[in-house]
Amino acid sequence: MDNIEASRYDAGTAYLTVDGHQVNFRDPFVYKTADYGKTWTLITNGIPHNMLSYAHCVREDPVRKGLLYLGTEGGLYVSFDDGKNWQPLQSGLPHAPVYWLTVQERFHDLAVATYGRGFWILDDITALEQSTPEVASAKAICLRRATRIALKKWCSRPRSSTTQPREKNPPYGAPSISISRPTWERRTWPS
């Protein structure tokens, strides 16, 4: 077992990933239970079966029931229907092993830890949380919401260069242009 995610929506539901690549089982093993673990169903439709498809981490979205994120050795996947169907969620994210996922609930960001030092953030996943088949087929739609950001100043007291992030925070409020696809930001820490 690599990771287990208890559902926040249904008490008897949980999701499980199994990484069997060290014994040469490289297929994606992602399971769901809805009966407190008595039975488990394989939920991997849409994930290719190849040398890099074994799963590392599954996460449930904190806002939308049925929205799941999956990290595999070959990239990131998303399911809008509780794992029945998966599709790639690369959108500029390099095809790298995704070992851990965290959804930052306050700002709706998806933080992705890749193998080594890679750390990526999908900024504001509200568009994913509000996506429906009607939205996906629409020519244009506005999904982004304004967010008030209150951050402590990093420069208020001296810090060493190894603890201070190099990236700047996003601007206050909603952007004046709409973005059709989610964009990734790469966060790096000095070595």
DOPA-21647 format. One record per atom (N, C-alpha, C, O, CB): z, y, x negated; atom name. Coordinates in steps of 0.1 Angstrom, whole numbers, always signed. Glycine has a CB too. Layout:
<nodes>
Z, Y, X, CA
...
</nodes>
This chain:
<nodes>
+0, -12, -8, N
+0, +0, +0, CA
+0, +12, -9, C
+7, +13, -19, O
+12, +0, +10, CB
-8, +22, -5, N
-9, +34, -13, CA
-2, +46, -6, C
+5, +53, -13, O
-24, +38, -16, CB
-3, +46, +7, N
+3, +57, +14, CA
+4, +54, +29, C
-4, +47, +34, O
-5, +71, +13, CB
+15, +58, +35, N
+17, +56, +50, CA
+20, +70, +56, C
+28, +77, +51, O
+28, +46, +53, CB
+14, +73, +67, N
+16, +85, +74, CA
+20, +83, +89, C
+12, +77, +96, O
+3, +94, +74, CB
+33, +86, +92, N
+38, +84, +105, CA
+32, +96, +114, C
+31, +107, +110, O
+53, +85, +106, CB
+28, +92, +126, N
+22, +102, +135, CA
+33, +112, +140, C
+44, +107, +143, O
+14, +96, +147, CB
+29, +124, +141, N
+38, +134, +147, CA
+36, +135, +162, C
+44, +142, +169, O
+36, +148, +141, CB
+26, +128, +167, N
+23, +129, +182, CA
+27, +117, +190, C
+31, +119, +201, O
+8, +131, +183, CB
+27, +105, +184, N
+31, +93, +191, CA
+41, +85, +182, C
+38, +83, +170, O
+18, +84, +194, CB
+52, +82, +188, N
+63, +76, +180, CA
+59, +63, +174, C
+63, +59, +163, O
+75, +74, +189, CB
+51, +55, +181, N
+47, +41, +176, CA
+35, +41, +167, C
+30, +30, +163, O
+45, +32, +187, CB
+29, +53, +164, N
+16, +53, +157, CA
+19, +57, +142, C
+27, +66, +139, O
+7, +63, +163, CB
+11, +50, +133, N
+12, +54, +119, CA
-2, +50, +113, C
-9, +42, +119, O
+23, +46, +112, CB
-5, +55, +101, N
-17, +53, +94, CA
-13, +48, +80, C
-3, +52, +74, O
-26, +66, +93, CB
-22, +39, +75, N
-18, +33, +62, CA
-31, +32, +53, C
-41, +28, +58, O
-12, +19, +64, CB
-30, +35, +40, N
-41, +32, +31, CA
-36, +22, +21, C
-24, +21, +17, O
-45, +45, +24, CB
-45, +13, +17, N
-43, +3, +7, CA
-53, +4, -4, C
-65, +4, -1, O
-43, -12, +14, CB
-49, +5, -16, N
-57, +6, -28, CA
-57, -8, -35, C
-47, -11, -41, O
-53, +17, -37, CB
-68, -15, -34, N
-69, -28, -40, CA
-78, -29, -52, C
-83, -40, -56, O
-73, -38, -30, CB
-82, -17, -57, N
-92, -17, -68, CA
-88, -25, -81, C
-96, -30, -88, O
-96, -3, -71, CB
-75, -26, -83, N
-70, -32, -95, CA
-72, -48, -95, C
-72, -54, -105, O
-56, -29, -98, CB
-74, -53, -83, N
-78, -67, -81, CA
-92, -68, -76, C
-96, -78, -70, O
-67, -74, -71, CB
-100, -58, -78, N
-114, -57, -75, CA
-117, -57, -60, C
-128, -62, -56, O
-121, -68, -82, CB
-108, -52, -52, N
-111, -50, -38, CA
-114, -35, -36, C
-104, -27, -35, O
-100, -55, -28, CB
-126, -31, -36, N
-130, -17, -37, CA
-134, -11, -23, C
-137, +1, -23, O
-140, -15, -47, CB
-134, -19, -13, N
-137, -14, +0, CA
-126, -5, +5, C
-114, -6, +0, O
-139, -26, +10, CB
-129, +4, +15, N
-118, +13, +20, CA
-109, +5, +29, C
-114, -1, +39, O
-124, +25, +27, CB
-96, +5, +27, N
-87, -1, +36, CA
-78, +9, +42, C
-69, +14, +35, O
-78, -12, +28, CB
-82, +13, +54, N
-74, +24, +61, CA
-71, +17, +75, C
-80, +13, +82, O
-82, +37, +63, CB
-58, +17, +78, N
-54, +10, +90, CA
-46, +20, +99, C
-40, +30, +95, O
-45, -2, +87, CB
-46, +16, +112, N
-38, +24, +122, CA
-30, +14, +131, C
-36, +4, +134, O
-47, +33, +131, CB
-18, +17, +133, N
-10, +10, +143, CA
-6, +19, +154, C
-4, +31, +152, O
+3, +3, +136, CB
-5, +14, +166, N
-1, +22, +178, CA
+11, +15, +185, C
+15, +19, +196, O
-12, +24, +188, CB
+16, +4, +179, N
+26, -4, +185, CA
+38, -7, +175, C
+43, -18, +174, O
+21, -17, +190, CB
+42, +3, +168, N
+53, +3, +158, CA
+50, -8, +147, C
+60, -13, +142, O
+66, +0, +165, CB
+38, -10, +143, N
+35, -19, +132, CA
+33, -34, +136, C
+31, -42, +127, O
+46, -18, +123, CB
+33, -37, +149, N
+31, -51, +152, CA
+17, -55, +149, C
+15, -66, +144, O
+34, -53, +167, CB
+7, -47, +152, N
-7, -49, +149, CA
-13, -37, +142, C
-9, -26, +144, O
-15, -53, +162, CB
-22, -40, +133, N
-29, -29, +126, CA
-44, -31, +128, C
-50, -42, +127, O
-25, -30, +111, CB
-51, -20, +130, N
-66, -19, +132, CA
-72, -12, +120, C
-68, -2, +116, O
-69, -13, +145, CB
-82, -18, +114, N
-90, -12, +103, CA
-98, -1, +109, C
-106, -3, +119, O
-99, -23, +96, CB
-97, +11, +103, N
-104, +23, +108, CA
-112, +29, +97, C
-108, +39, +90, O
-94, +34, +114, CB
-124, +24, +94, N
-132, +28, +83, CA
-147, +31, +86, C
-155, +32, +77, O
-131, +18, +72, CB
-150, +32, +99, N
-164, +34, +103, CA
-169, +47, +97, C
-163, +58, +100, O
-165, +33, +118, CB
-180, +47, +90, N
-185, +59, +84, CA
-182, +61, +69, C
-189, +70, +63, O
-180, +71, +92, CB
-173, +53, +64, N
-170, +54, +50, CA
-179, +44, +43, C
-178, +32, +46, O
-155, +52, +47, CB
-187, +48, +33, N
-196, +38, +26, CA
-188, +28, +18, C
-177, +31, +13, O
-205, +46, +17, CB
-193, +16, +18, N
-186, +5, +10, CA
-194, +5, -3, C
-205, -1, -4, O
-187, -8, +18, CB
-187, +10, -14, N
-193, +10, -27, CA
-181, +9, -37, C
-170, +8, -33, O
-202, +22, -30, CB
-185, +10, -50, N
-174, +9, -60, CA
-164, +20, -60, C
-153, +19, -65, O
-181, +9, -74, CB
-167, +32, -53, N
-158, +43, -53, CA
-152, +46, -39, C
-149, +57, -36, O
-165, +55, -58, CB
-152, +36, -30, N
-148, +39, -16, CA
-134, +35, -13, C
-129, +37, -2, O
-157, +32, -7, CB
-126, +30, -23, N
-113, +26, -19, CA
-104, +39, -17, C
-106, +49, -23, O
-106, +18, -31, CB
-95, +37, -7, N
-87, +48, -2, CA
-74, +50, -9, C
-68, +41, -14, O
-85, +46, +13, CB
-70, +63, -10, N
-58, +67, -16, CA
-48, +73, -6, C
-36, +69, -7, O
-60, +77, -27, CB
-52, +82, +3, N
-42, +90, +10, CA
-49, +93, +24, C
-60, +98, +25, O
-38, +102, +3, CB
-41, +92, +35, N
-45, +96, +48, CA
-35, +106, +53, C
-23, +104, +51, O
-47, +84, +58, CB
-39, +117, +60, N
-30, +127, +66, CA
-35, +130, +80, C
-47, +130, +83, O
-30, +139, +57, CB
-25, +132, +88, N
-28, +137, +102, CA
-26, +152, +103, C
-17, +158, +97, O
-18, +130, +112, CB
-35, +158, +110, N
-35, +173, +111, CA
-22, +177, +119, C
-20, +170, +130, O
-48, +178, +117, CB
-15, +187, +115, N
-3, +191, +123, CA
-6, +199, +136, C
+3, +201, +144, O
+6, +199, +114, CB
-18, +203, +138, N
-22, +211, +150, CA
-30, +203, +160, C
-27, +205, +172, O
-29, +223, +145, CB
-39, +195, +155, N
-48, +188, +164, CA
-46, +173, +164, C
-47, +167, +153, O
-63, +192, +161, CB
-42, +168, +175, N
-41, +153, +176, CA
-54, +146, +174, C
-64, +151, +180, O
-34, +149, +190, CB
-54, +136, +166, N
-67, +128, +164, CA
-75, +133, +152, C
-85, +127, +148, O
-75, +129, +176, CB
-71, +145, +146, N
-78, +150, +134, CA
-71, +144, +122, C
-59, +147, +119, O
-78, +165, +134, CB
-79, +136, +114, N
-73, +129, +102, CA
-81, +133, +90, C
-93, +136, +91, O
-73, +114, +104, CB
-75, +133, +78, N
-81, +136, +65, CA
-79, +124, +57, C
-68, +118, +57, O
-76, +149, +59, CB
-89, +120, +49, N
-87, +108, +41, CA
-93, +111, +27, C
-104, +116, +25, O
-95, +96, +47, CB
-84, +108, +17, N
-89, +109, +3, CA
-92, +95, -3, C
-84, +86, -2, O
-78, +115, -6, CB
-104, +94, -9, N
-109, +81, -15, CA
-112, +84, -29, C
-111, +95, -34, O
-121, +76, -7, CB
-116, +73, -36, N
-119, +75, -50, CA
-132, +83, -52, C
-135, +88, -62, O
-121, +61, -56, CB
-140, +83, -41, N
-153, +90, -42, CA
-154, +103, -35, C
-164, +110, -34, O
-164, +82, -37, CB
-143, +108, -29, N
-143, +121, -22, CA
-134, +122, -10, C
-125, +114, -9, O
-157, +124, -18, CB
-136, +132, -2, N
-128, +135, +10, CA
-135, +133, +23, C
-147, +136, +23, O
-123, +150, +9, CB
-128, +127, +33, N
-134, +124, +46, CA
-126, +130, +57, C
-114, +133, +55, O
-136, +109, +48, CB
-132, +133, +68, N
-125, +138, +80, CA
-129, +130, +92, C
-140, +125, +93, O
-128, +153, +82, CB
-119, +128, +101, N
-122, +121, +114, CA
-117, +130, +125, C
-105, +135, +125, O
-116, +107, +114, CB
-125, +132, +135, N
-121, +141, +146, CA
-117, +132, +158, C
-112, +137, +168, O
-133, +150, +151, CB
-118, +119, +157, N
-115, +110, +168, CA
-105, +99, +164, C
-107, +87, +168, O
-128, +103, +173, CB
-94, +103, +157, N
-83, +94, +154, CA
-87, +82, +145, C
-82, +71, +147, O
-77, +89, +166, CB
-97, +84, +136, N
-101, +74, +127, CA
-112, +64, +132, C
-116, +55, +124, O
-90, +66, +124, CB
-117, +66, +144, N
-128, +58, +149, CA
-141, +60, +141, C
-148, +51, +138, O
-131, +60, +164, CB
-143, +73, +137, N
-155, +76, +129, CA
-151, +86, +118, C
-143, +96, +121, O
-167, +82, +138, CB
-156, +84, +106, N
-154, +93, +95, CA
-166, +100, +90, C
-177, +94, +91, O
-147, +86, +83, CB
-165, +112, +85, N
-177, +119, +79, CA
-172, +126, +66, C
-160, +130, +65, O
-183, +128, +89, CB
-181, +128, +56, N
-177, +135, +44, CA
-172, +149, +47, C
-178, +156, +55, O
-188, +134, +34, CB
-163, +154, +39, N
-158, +168, +40, CA
-158, +173, +26, C
-148, +177, +21, O
-143, +169, +46, CB
-170, +173, +20, N
-171, +178, +6, CA
-173, +193, +6, C
-165, +200, +0, O
-183, +171, -1, CB
-184, +198, +12, N
-186, +213, +13, CA
-183, +221, +1, C
-176, +231, +1, O
-177, +218, +25, CB
-188, +216, -11, N
-186, +223, -23, CA
-175, +216, -32, C
-174, +219, -44, O
-182, +237, -21, CB
-167, +207, -26, N
-157, +200, -34, CA
-165, +189, -42, C
-173, +182, -36, O
-147, +193, -24, CB
-163, +188, -55, N
-170, +178, -62, CA
-166, +164, -58, C
-155, +162, -54, O
-167, +180, -77, CB
-175, +155, -60, N
-172, +141, -57, CA
-162, +136, -68, C
-167, +132, -79, O
-185, +132, -56, CB
-150, +136, -65, N
-139, +133, -74, CA
-129, +124, -67, C
-128, +125, -55, O
-132, +145, -81, CB
-121, +116, -74, N
-110, +109, -67, CA
-100, +118, -61, C
-94, +127, -68, O
-103, +99, -77, CB
-98, +117, -48, N
-88, +125, -41, CA
-75, +116, -39, C
-75, +107, -31, O
-93, +130, -27, CB
-65, +120, -47, N
-53, +111, -47, CA
-42, +116, -37, C
-34, +107, -33, O
-47, +112, -61, CB
-42, +128, -34, N
-31, +133, -25, CA
-36, +145, -16, C
-44, +153, -21, O
-19, +137, -32, CB
-31, +146, -4, N
-35, +156, +5, CA
-22, +162, +11, C
-13, +155, +14, O
-45, +151, +16, CB
-22, +175, +13, N
-12, +182, +21, CA
-18, +193, +29, C
-26, +200, +25, O
-1, +188, +11, CB
-13, +193, +42, N
-17, +204, +51, CA
-6, +214, +51, C
+5, +211, +55, O
-21, +198, +65, CB
-9, +226, +47, N
+0, +237, +47, CA
+0, +243, +61, C
-10, +249, +65, O
-3, +248, +36, CB
+11, +241, +68, N
+10, +244, +83, CA
+10, +258, +86, C
+4, +262, +96, O
+22, +237, +89, CB
+17, +267, +79, N
+18, +281, +82, CA
+4, +288, +81, C
+0, +296, +90, O
+28, +288, +73, CB
-3, +285, +70, N
-16, +292, +68, CA
-28, +283, +71, C
-40, +287, +69, O
-17, +297, +54, CB
-26, +271, +76, N
-36, +261, +79, CA
-46, +259, +68, C
-58, +259, +69, O
-44, +267, +91, CB
-40, +256, +56, N
-48, +253, +44, CA
-47, +238, +41, C
-36, +232, +43, O
-43, +261, +32, CB
-57, +232, +36, N
-57, +218, +32, CA
-57, +218, +17, C
-67, +222, +10, O
-69, +210, +38, CB
-46, +213, +11, N
-45, +212, -4, CA
-49, +198, -8, C
-44, +188, -2, O
-31, +216, -9, CB
-58, +197, -18, N
-63, +184, -22, CA
-60, +183, -37, C
-64, +191, -45, O
-78, +183, -19, CB
-54, +172, -41, N
-51, +169, -55, CA
-61, +158, -59, C
-61, +147, -54, O
-36, +164, -57, CB
-69, +161, -69, N
-79, +151, -74, CA
-73, +145, -87, C
-63, +150, -92, O
-93, +158, -77, CB
-80, +135, -92, N
-75, +129, -105, CA
-74, +139, -116, C
-83, +147, -118, O
-85, +117, -108, CB
-64, +138, -124, N
-62, +147, -135, CA
-55, +159, -131, C
-45, +159, -124, O
-76, +150, -142, CB
-61, +171, -134, N
-55, +184, -131, CA
-61, +191, -119, C
-58, +202, -116, O
-55, +193, -143, CB
-71, +185, -113, N
-78, +191, -102, CA
-70, +194, -90, C
-63, +185, -85, O
-91, +183, -98, CB
-70, +206, -86, N
-62, +210, -74, CA
-71, +220, -66, C
-74, +231, -71, O
-48, +217, -78, CB
-75, +216, -54, N
-84, +224, -46, CA
-77, +227, -32, C
-69, +220, -27, O
-97, +216, -43, CB
-81, +239, -27, N
-76, +243, -14, CA
-87, +247, -5, C
-96, +255, -8, O
-66, +255, -16, CB
-88, +240, +7, N
-97, +244, +17, CA
-90, +255, +25, C
-81, +251, +33, O
-102, +232, +26, CB
-94, +267, +24, N
-87, +278, +29, CA
-89, +279, +44, C
-101, +281, +48, O
-91, +291, +22, CB
-79, +279, +52, N
-79, +281, +67, CA
-88, +270, +74, C
-100, +272, +76, O
-84, +294, +70, CB
-82, +259, +77, N
-89, +248, +84, CA
-89, +250, +99, C
-91, +240, +106, O
-83, +235, +80, CB
-87, +262, +104, N
-87, +264, +118, CA
-100, +260, +125, C
-100, +255, +136, O
-84, +279, +121, CB
-111, +262, +117, N
-124, +258, +123, CA
-125, +243, +125, C
-131, +239, +135, O
-135, +263, +113, CB
-119, +235, +116, N
-119, +221, +118, CA
-110, +217, +130, C
-113, +208, +138, O
-114, +214, +105, CB
-98, +224, +131, N
-89, +221, +142, CA
-94, +225, +155, C
-90, +219, +165, O
-76, +229, +139, CB
-103, +234, +156, N
-109, +239, +169, CA
-123, +233, +172, C
-129, +236, +182, O
-110, +254, +169, CB
-128, +225, +162, N
-141, +219, +164, CA
-142, +209, +175, C
-133, +200, +176, O
-146, +213, +151, CB
-153, +210, +183, N
-156, +200, +194, CA
-171, +198, +193, C
-178, +205, +186, O
-152, +206, +208, CB
-176, +187, +200, N
-190, +185, +200, CA
-198, +197, +205, C
-209, +200, +200, O
-194, +173, +209, CB
-193, +205, +214, N
-200, +217, +219, CA
-200, +228, +208, C
-210, +234, +206, O
-192, +223, +231, CB
-189, +229, +201, N
-189, +239, +190, CA
-198, +235, +179, C
-205, +243, +173, O
-174, +240, +184, CB
-199, +222, +175, N
-208, +217, +165, CA
-223, +219, +168, C
-231, +222, +159, O
-206, +202, +162, CB
-226, +219, +181, N
-240, +221, +185, CA
-244, +236, +188, C
-255, +239, +190, O
-243, +212, +197, CB
-234, +244, +188, N
-236, +259, +191, CA
-244, +266, +180, C
-242, +262, +168, O
-223, +266, +194, CB
-252, +276, +183, N
-259, +283, +172, CA
-249, +292, +165, C
-251, +294, +153, O
-270, +291, +179, CB
-240, +298, +172, N
-230, +307, +165, CA
-217, +307, +173, C
-217, +307, +185, O
-235, +321, +163, CB
-206, +307, +166, N
-193, +308, +173, CA
-183, +314, +163, C
-184, +311, +151, O
-188, +294, +178, CB
-173, +321, +168, N
-163, +327, +159, CA
-150, +318, +161, C
-145, +318, +172, O
-160, +342, +162, CB
-145, +312, +150, N
-133, +304, +151, CA
-122, +309, +143, C
-110, +306, +145, O
-136, +290, +146, CB
-124, +318, +133, N
-114, +322, +124, CA
-105, +332, +130, C
-109, +340, +139, O
-121, +329, +112, CB
-92, +331, +127, N
-82, +340, +132, CA
-76, +349, +121, C
-77, +346, +110, O
-71, +332, +139, CB
-71, +360, +125, N
-65, +369, +115, CA
-51, +364, +112, C
-44, +358, +120, O
-64, +384, +121, CB
-47, +365, +99, N
-34, +360, +95, CA
-27, +372, +87, C
-33, +378, +79, O
-36, +348, +86, CB
-15, +374, +90, N
-7, +384, +83, CA
-1, +376, +71, C
+6, +366, +73, O
+4, +390, +92, CB
-3, +382, +59, N
+2, +375, +47, CA
+13, +384, +41, C
+11, +396, +38, O
-9, +373, +37, CB
+25, +378, +40, N
+36, +385, +33, CA
+40, +377, +21, C
+46, +366, +22, O
+48, +387, +43, CB
+37, +382, +9, N
+40, +374, -3, CA
+48, +383, -12, C
+47, +395, -12, O
+26, +370, -10, CB
+57, +376, -20, N
+64, +383, -30, CA
+55, +387, -41, C
+46, +379, -44, O
+76, +375, -35, CB
+57, +398, -48, N
+49, +402, -59, CA
+52, +393, -71, C
+64, +392, -75, O
+51, +417, -62, CB
+42, +387, -77, N
+44, +379, -89, CA
+48, +387, -101, C
+55, +382, -110, O
+31, +371, -92, CB
+44, +400, -101, N
+47, +408, -113, CA
+60, +416, -112, C
+62, +424, -120, O
+36, +417, -115, CB
+68, +413, -102, N
+81, +421, -100, CA
+91, +418, -111, C
+99, +426, -114, O
+87, +417, -87, CB
+90, +407, -118, N
+98, +404, -130, CA
+89, +396, -140, C
+80, +389, -136, O
+111, +396, -126, CB
+93, +397, -152, N
+85, +391, -162, CA
+85, +375, -161, C
+95, +369, -158, O
+90, +394, -176, CB
+73, +370, -162, N
+71, +355, -162, CA
+63, +351, -173, C
+54, +359, -178, O
+66, +350, -148, CB
+64, +339, -177, N
+55, +334, -188, CA
+42, +331, -182, C
+40, +329, -170, O
+61, +321, -194, CB
+31, +331, -190, N
+18, +329, -185, CA
+16, +315, -180, C
+6, +313, -173, O
+8, +332, -196, CB
+25, +306, -183, N
+23, +292, -179, CA
+28, +290, -164, C
+25, +280, -158, O
+30, +282, -188, CB
+36, +299, -159, N
+41, +297, -145, CA
+34, +306, -135, C
+36, +305, -123, O
+55, +300, -145, CB
+25, +315, -140, N
+19, +325, -130, CA
+5, +320, -127, C
-3, +318, -136, O
+19, +339, -136, CB
+1, +319, -114, N
-12, +314, -111, CA
-22, +325, -115, C
-19, +337, -116, O
-13, +312, -96, CB
-34, +320, -118, N
-45, +329, -122, CA
-53, +334, -111, C
-61, +344, -112, O
-54, +322, -132, CB
-53, +328, -99, N
-61, +332, -88, CA
-54, +344, -80, C
-42, +345, -80, O
-63, +320, -79, CB
-63, +351, -73, N
-57, +362, -65, CA
-56, +357, -51, C
-63, +348, -46, O
-67, +375, -66, CB
-47, +364, -43, N
-45, +360, -29, CA
-57, +366, -21, C
-63, +375, -25, O
-32, +366, -24, CB
-60, +359, -9, N
-71, +364, -1, CA
-67, +378, +5, C
-55, +381, +6, O
-74, +354, +10, CB
-77, +386, +9, N
-74, +399, +15, CA
-66, +397, +28, C
-67, +387, +35, O
-86, +407, +17, CB
-59, +408, +32, N
-52, +408, +44, CA
-61, +408, +56, C
-71, +415, +56, O
-42, +420, +45, CB
-58, +401, +67, N
-65, +402, +80, CA
-77, +393, +80, C
-79, +384, +72, O
-70, +415, +82, CB
-85, +394, +90, N
-97, +386, +92, CA
-109, +392, +85, C
-110, +404, +83, O
-101, +385, +108, CB
-117, +383, +79, N
-129, +388, +72, CA
-139, +394, +81, C
-139, +391, +93, O
-136, +377, +64, CB
-147, +403, +76, N
-157, +410, +85, CA
-170, +402, +87, C
-178, +405, +95, O
-161, +423, +79, CB
-172, +391, +79, N
-183, +382, +81, CA
-179, +369, +85, C
-167, +365, +82, O
-192, +382, +68, CB
-187, +361, +92, N
-183, +348, +95, CA
-190, +338, +85, C
-200, +340, +80, O
-188, +344, +110, CB
-182, +327, +83, N
-187, +317, +73, CA
-190, +305, +81, C
-181, +300, +88, O
-176, +315, +62, CB
-202, +299, +80, N
-206, +288, +88, CA
-200, +275, +83, C
-198, +266, +91, O
-221, +286, +88, CB
-196, +274, +70, N
-190, +262, +64, CA
-177, +265, +57, C
-176, +277, +52, O
-200, +255, +55, CB
-168, +256, +57, N
-155, +259, +50, CA
-158, +260, +35, C
-168, +254, +30, O
-145, +248, +52, CB
-150, +268, +28, N
-152, +270, +14, CA
-140, +266, +7, C
-129, +267, +11, O
-156, +285, +11, CB
-142, +260, -5, N
-131, +255, -14, CA
-128, +265, -24, C
-136, +272, -29, O
-135, +242, -20, CB
-115, +266, -28, N
-111, +274, -39, CA
-105, +264, -49, C
-97, +255, -45, O
-100, +285, -35, CB
-108, +266, -62, N
-102, +257, -72, CA
-90, +265, -78, C
-92, +276, -83, O
-112, +253, -83, CB
-79, +258, -79, N
-67, +264, -85, CA
-64, +257, -98, C
-64, +244, -98, O
-55, +264, -75, CB
-63, +264, -109, N
-60, +258, -121, CA
-47, +264, -127, C
-44, +275, -125, O
-72, +259, -131, CB
-40, +256, -135, N
-29, +261, -142, CA
-31, +260, -157, C
-38, +251, -161, O
-16, +252, -138, CB
-27, +270, -164, N
-29, +270, -179, CA
-23, +257, -185, C
-13, +252, -181, O
-23, +282, -185, CB
-30, +253, -196, N
-25, +241, -203, CA
-15, +244, -213, C
-9, +235, -220, O
-36, +233, -209, CB
</nodes>
